[in-house]
């Protein structure tokens, strides 16, 4: 029992002993086990379970959407040519005529576009051979077009190993028609041989079927790349494959082919290290890649909000204008020839090729006719603007005059800008005549309020990808910003990532594991050292710090660190520690409550459990009240009873007295045989602790007299009597003892005095004796009788002592009269008036024949009558024994 109490007190006080160290080591081992198990579990879930992988990927998308604009750059040269609803409407169906693509190539080449990359495929000849011939011709005449091919990926579980892929590849090659074999042979110059069995190359993306463009188209193309889309497990596109392995060769993507063409490199020049990088010699381009040779796409934003997007119909309109100009030039260099040729055939040709709407064609060809006539006269010299306006019929029509004057003025000014080399804005002026240009087209971007203006001059130096954006078409997939995104924009974003160098770098699996494991270990290091509130604040700060670091690593340095998994492991570890500590604390509290409640009242136990600091390590000086209780004549009583009867009787006595002490909020210090030691004002502070101790003493005496004695009389057991001593003063309270055995107790001179007062009762025949320090605090609420000034053994200073008679409301008039008579006798005694003292004490005994103090003083007065004390007698009675 005592060991349990000592353990509890040490536990609450945080004593640094071997047991406490062992407990903390065990708890630390449990905490680190939590951290490791939770970290490994969460890492495994987020690495191998699709549901959790999707959560992490969604967190990645959120970082894209929350990223500030300053952290992203867009190369102004990049954009798309959109096959939208307008083009399909103009063509009348999908797929559109291939002559449209030929016309786009020509206009882009004419106005200085660097590259025109196709995100549509031509694996087979079209239904119209003339359209194919026109496209073939355009490819041969221009040098801007990079065509696309597509592969069928070899994925698990369809292919178990490389051997099965090679077997399927060979089977497909054997079934390939002659045309595609020619195309595949021609595609070799756009690929590089690759030994996939060397090193760790087996991890790269593999294909077992390829669909290259028809050979006639491929012959004139300036490059070839695949336009493959690879989705993550949730269907969202976040990565871009740079290469596909097929039949012993690596085939580059459109982006890789674009970079090769940009820098005049061959595929064989590329440095490829799976799991590390792809770099291009002679450039500063180094692309971080995973083991599959895929790069993370640094998405710039939603489609319409990023890069340039040119409707394919706008390019056809530019081609229509240039066709009109060409036909006007072909009519001749004289006004008569041009007028004589007319414009109807031009309008018909534009309509037949569906380059422009008829009403727009008519307006523009009329304006260009006027411009051609103005240019002929300007180049011939000697003509004026006014004469031209008059000849155009403007003299009688102000609107015509203004139109003719504006056209004349623009053509006149543009001819002045033609350089000595015959160039106009960097292009051959002869191919642009007449040098009249319409206002830039205004294009309202779908879903946005802003508009974009577009003129042919905006095409210079651009790298444009052609792809589907029409809503009803199929080439849409989810990406971090929106759930339906035209995949032609994927190539633009990927190329922008490469050109700007703003790569998204991803931590390795090992680094992810260390991060996921590291945060819970930090939790273990930080949490147990602090109280729950402080620990929760620290976890909140740690959570916020990692979240802040994670977001900034992405925004500033482009590092994609795991987000949800580490934060979840942090929270779960903290909760596990809190729950473990709570369960352990509740278990200890239950154990302690069951044991310690026998030493304190239930309310005190609860307060101590809720505030262990009440039981401080070591000693603390406090003003307290100590209570000593002992059974009178216990030795003689014990000789009358068997050991079982004695124990039963004593336990009944001690239990009832202890309950009364607890009732008055006292703390049980110890049992010493038949004695009880208790104290007040520790571990919790109590106002009026002196009064509470005195009340407990009175109730103990009353309970013994009114409850226990009748019970024992009925059972034929001996009646116990008791004495109580109470003292108040400064004492030392706390955990006392050795490292292996400690007690929460009190000590000090005031404690010793309390013990002496208890034993002093027997010399006065009293039951409750208190010191003057206690009496001074209870005199207004208790009736006390001054007994004596005594000098107890071990002390030289005398102490005035008192007997508690009862609470003010409980003391009868006879008792009060007795106290007055006793007080008179005490004064006679102190004044050496022995006979008068004897008379006063006799009067006390006449009121209460059993009054012990009166009997004691009568004996002393008789003694001093015969043997008077010395002249220096101070009235103090010296106790010769304890």
Secondary structure by P-SEA (a helix, b strand, c coil): caaaaaaaaaaaaccccaaaaaaaaaaaaaaaaaaaaaaaaaaaaacccaaaaaaaaaaaaaaaaacccccccccccbbbbcccaaaaaaaccccccaaaaaaaaaaaaaacccbbbbccccccccccaaaaaaaaaaaaacccbbbbbbbbbbcccccccaaaaaaaaaaaaaaccaaaaaaaaaacccbbbbccccccccccccccbbbbccaaaaaaccbbbbbcccccccccccccccccccccbbbbcaaaaaaaaaaccccccbbbbcccccccccccbbbbbccccbbbbccccccccccbbbbaaaaaaaaaaaaaaaaaaaccccaaaaaaaccaaaaaaaaaaccccaaaaaaaaaaaaaaaaaaaaaaaccccaaaaaaaacccccaaaaaaaaaaaaaaaaaaaacccccccccccccccccccccccbbbbcccccbbbbbccccccccbbbbbbcccccccbbbccccccccccaaaaaaaaaaaaccccccccaaaaaaaaaaaaaaaaaccccccaaaaaaaaaaaaaaaaaaaaaaaaccccccccaaaaaaaaaaaaaaaaaaaaaaaaaaaaaaacccccccaaaaaaaaaccccccccbbbbbbbbbbbbbcaaaaaaaaccaaaaaaaaaaaaaaaaaaaaaabbbbccccccbbbbcccccccccaaaaaaaaaaaaaaaaaaccaaaaaaaacbbbbbbbbbbbbccccccccccccccccccccaaaaaaaaaaaacccccccccccaaaaaaccccbbbbbccccccccccbbbbbbbbccccccccaaaaaaaaaaaaaaaaaaacaaaaaaaaaaaaaaaccccaaaaaaaaaaaaaaacccccccccbbbbccc
